[in-house]
């Protein structure tokens, strides 16, 4: 029998079942790995545009050449730094997490790019309208509190003809659409267990005590919801791609009845009409 972890005594029978069957063993005490960044700055990724290149080929790097680029949900800023290294004139990175911005500022300074890379927690609407040439967002749309509002703000920030490169996943009904891979090892936990159960067990892994998905930055977006938000946004869709999970055949994601359960990533190139 595994040794009960601290705090397990407060769990209900269903919560204990979830913990022992669906989850990895919890740490001795809850902790937040991001707190370590206060004393140790992680290194800059060697290939900051790796995923963007895999998804969009050379189209993103061609588009950013000598342009103003804004990254929405930039995290530690590696991607917007990569865009400037690829020829962007100016890179603006926006993220709500102050420690991530601090890391990005450090990396930009280390690379002598502080004059061409600006990182902030201010929303994109702060900068006014019609000022950016290219926008990008990677693995953030499932975390935005109001993804429709993000689309509206980016639409306003882009100049007419400007492009928005979006790629994210997994969406909500993916086997791990609930994210939390640091604790959940089996798929579709959120289809079997309630929000309350999962977030209660989460307290054994992280020090915060959320009660709603939105409090852990999950907006439960689906592929269909993203497509509808884009339709409402005013953007023209140059390209929309839904990728299947691993070895699954692509035809599964072309059928609405299977798409939400078998897709791993959703990507789009959107253009603000002239």
C-alpha positions in Angstrom: 0.0 0.0 0.0 1.4 3.5 -0.9 2.0 5.8 2.0 -0.8 8.4 2.3 0.3 11.9 1.4 -0.1 14.9 3.7 -3.6 16.2 3.4 -5.1 13.0 2.0 -7.2 12.5 5.1 -9.4 15.5 4.0 -10.3 13.8 0.7 -13.6 12.0 0.1 -13.8 8.5 -1.2 -14.2 9.6 -4.8 -11.3 12.0 -4.4 -9.1 9.3 -3.1 -10.0 7.0 -5.9 -9.1 9.7 -8.4 -5.8 10.3 -6.6 -4.7 6.7 -6.5 -6.0 5.5 -9.9 -5.7 8.6 -12.2 -2.8 10.5 -10.7 0.9 10.4 -10.2 2.0 10.3 -6.5 1.9 13.8 -5.0 5.0 15.5 -3.6 5.6 15.5 0.1 4.3 19.1 0.2 2.5 21.3 -2.4 4.8 23.6 -4.3 4.7 26.0 -7.2 7.7 25.4 -9.6 7.4 28.9 -11.0 8.5 30.2 -7.6 12.0 28.9 -8.3 12.3 31.4 -11.0 12.7 34.1 -8.4 16.2 32.9 -7.7 17.1 30.9 -10.9 16.5 32.2 -14.4 15.9 29.2 -16.8 18.0 29.3 -20.0 16.6 30.7 -23.3 15.4 27.8 -25.5 17.8 27.0 -28.3 15.0 27.0 -30.9 12.4 29.5 -29.8 10.4 29.4 -33.0 10.5 25.6 -33.2 6.7 25.0 -32.9 5.9 28.0 -35.1 8.2 26.6 -37.8 6.6 23.2 -37.6 3.1 24.6 -37.8 3.5 27.4 -40.3 6.7 26.6 -42.2 8.6 29.7 -43.2 5.5 31.9 -43.6 5.7 33.4 -40.1 9.4 34.3 -40.4 8.8 35.8 -43.9 5.9 37.8 -42.5 7.8 39.3 -39.6 10.7 40.6 -41.6 11.2 44.3 -40.7 7.7 44.3 -39.1 6.3 45.1 -35.6 5.3 41.8 -34.0 3.1 41.3 -30.9 3.0 38.0 -29.0 -0.2 37.5 -27.0 0.4 35.2 -24.0 4.2 35.3 -24.6 5.2 33.4 -21.5 8.9 34.0 -20.9 9.2 35.9 -24.2 11.3 33.3 -26.1 9.0 33.4 -29.1 8.9 37.2 -29.5 12.7 37.3 -29.0 12.9 34.6 -31.7 10.7 36.7 -34.0 13.1 39.7 -33.6 16.1 37.4 -34.2 14.4 36.3 -37.4 14.3 39.8 -38.7 11.4 41.5 -36.9 11.9 45.3 -36.4 10.3 45.4 -32.9 8.8 42.7 -30.7 6.1 43.3 -28.1 5.4 40.4 -25.7 2.3 40.4 -23.5 1.7 38.0 -20.6 -0.2 38.2 -17.3 2.5 36.6 -15.2 5.0 39.1 -13.9 7.8 36.5 -13.2 7.6 35.3 -16.9 8.0 38.9 -18.1 11.0 39.2 -15.7 12.7 36.2 -17.3 12.0 37.4 -20.8 13.5 40.9 -20.0 16.6 39.1 -18.7 17.0 37.0 -21.8 16.5 40.0 -24.1 19.2 41.8 -22.2 21.6 38.8 -22.4 21.1 38.8 -26.2 21.5 42.6 -26.5 18.0 42.9 -27.8 16.5 45.2 -25.1 16.0 48.0 -27.6 14.0 45.8 -29.9 12.1 43.6 -27.4 9.5 45.0 -25.0 7.7 42.7 -22.6 4.7 43.8 -20.4 1.7 42.6 -18.4 -0.4 45.4 -19.9 -3.2 44.2 -22.3 -2.7 44.7 -26.0 -5.5 47.3 -26.1 -3.2 49.6 -24.0 -1.1 50.4 -27.1 -4.0 51.8 -29.2 -5.1 50.7 -32.6 -3.6 49.9 -36.0 0.0 49.8 -34.8 1.1 46.1 -35.2 1.9 44.3 -38.5 1.9 40.7 -37.2 0.4 39.1 -34.1 1.1 35.6 -32.8 -0.3 33.4 -30.0 1.1 30.0 -29.2 -0.5 27.6 -26.7 -2.5 30.4 -25.0 -6.0 30.4 -26.4 -7.1 27.6 -24.0 -5.9 29.8 -21.1 -7.3 33.2 -21.9 -10.2 34.3 -19.6 -12.1 35.7 -22.5 -10.7 34.5 -25.9 -13.3 36.4 -27.8 -12.1 39.6 -26.2 -8.5 38.7 -27.1 -9.5 38.3 -30.8 -11.2 41.7 -30.6 -8.2 43.4 -29.1 -5.8 41.9 -31.6 -8.1 42.9 -34.4 -7.9 46.5 -33.2 -4.1 46.4 -32.7 -3.3 45.1 -36.2 -3.0 47.4 -39.2 -5.3 46.6 -42.1 -3.9 43.6 -43.9 -2.1 42.5 -40.7 -2.0 38.8 -39.9 -2.6 36.8 -36.7 -0.8 33.5 -36.4 -2.6 31.3 -33.8 -1.7 27.8 -32.7 -2.9 26.1 -29.5 -4.0 22.9 -27.9 -5.2 20.7 -26.5 -8.8 21.9 -26.5 -11.2 20.8 -23.9 -12.4 17.3 -25.0 -8.9 16.1 -25.9 -7.9 13.2 -23.6 -5.8 15.7 -21.6 -7.8 18.8 -22.3 -7.9 19.4 -18.5 -4.1 19.9 -18.7 -2.6 19.3 -15.3 -0.1 16.8 -16.7 2.0 17.3 -13.6 -0.5 15.3 -11.7 -2.9 13.4 -14.1 -1.5 10.4 -15.8 -4.7 8.8 -17.3 -6.8 10.4 -20.1 -10.2 12.0 -19.9 -10.1 12.6 -16.1 -12.5 15.6 -16.6 -15.1 13.3 -18.2 -15.0 10.9 -15.3 -14.5 13.2 -12.3 -16.1 16.5 -11.3 -14.4 19.9 -11.4 -14.6 19.9 -7.6 -12.9 16.5 -7.2 -10.0 17.3 -9.6 -9.3 20.7 -8.0 -9.5 19.4 -4.5 -6.9 16.7 -5.3 -4.8 19.4 -7.0 -4.2 21.0 -3.6 -1.9 18.1 -2.8 0.4 19.3 -5.7 0.1 23.1 -5.7 -0.3 25.5 -2.8 -3.3 27.5 -4.2 -6.9 26.4 -3.6 -8.9 27.0 -6.8 -12.6 26.0 -7.0 -13.3 26.7 -10.7 -11.5 25.9 -13.9 -11.1 29.6 -14.7 -9.1 30.0 -11.5 -6.4 27.7 -13.0 -6.6 29.5 -16.4 -8.7 27.0 -18.2 -11.5 28.4 -20.3 -12.8 25.0 -21.6 -12.5 26.1 -25.2 -13.4 23.6 -27.9 -12.5 23.6 -31.6 -16.0 24.5 -32.5 -16.0 27.4 -30.0 -12.8 28.8 -31.5 -14.1 28.6 -35.0 -17.3 30.4 -33.9 -15.3 33.1 -32.1 -13.1 33.7 -35.2 -16.3 33.9 -37.3 -17.6 36.6 -35.0 -14.3 38.5 -34.9 -14.2 40.1 -38.4 -11.0 38.4 -39.3 -10.7 36.7 -42.7 -9.5 33.1 -42.4 -6.5 32.4 -44.6 -6.0 28.9 -43.2 -7.5 26.8 -40.4 -5.9 23.4 -39.5 -6.9 20.8 -36.9 -4.3 18.2 -36.2 -5.2 14.7 -35.1 -3.7 13.0 -32.1 -0.5 11.1 -32.9 -1.0 8.3 -35.4 -4.8 8.8 -35.8 -5.9 9.3 -39.4 -6.6 12.9 -40.4 -10.1 12.1 -41.7 -11.3 11.8 -38.0 -10.8 15.5 -37.4 -12.7 16.4 -40.5 -15.9 14.9 -39.0 -17.6 17.0 -36.3 -18.7 14.0 -34.3 -15.1 12.9 -33.8 -13.1 16.1 -34.1 -13.2 17.3 -30.5 -12.1 13.9 -29.1 -9.4 13.2 -31.6 -7.7 16.5 -32.2 -4.5 17.6 -30.5 -3.9 21.1 -31.9 -5.8 23.9 -33.7 -4.0 26.5 -35.8 -5.0 29.4 -38.0 -3.7 32.3 -40.0 -6.2 35.2 -39.8 -6.0 38.5 -41.7 -7.5 41.8 -40.8 -9.3 42.9 -44.0 -8.0 46.0 -45.8 
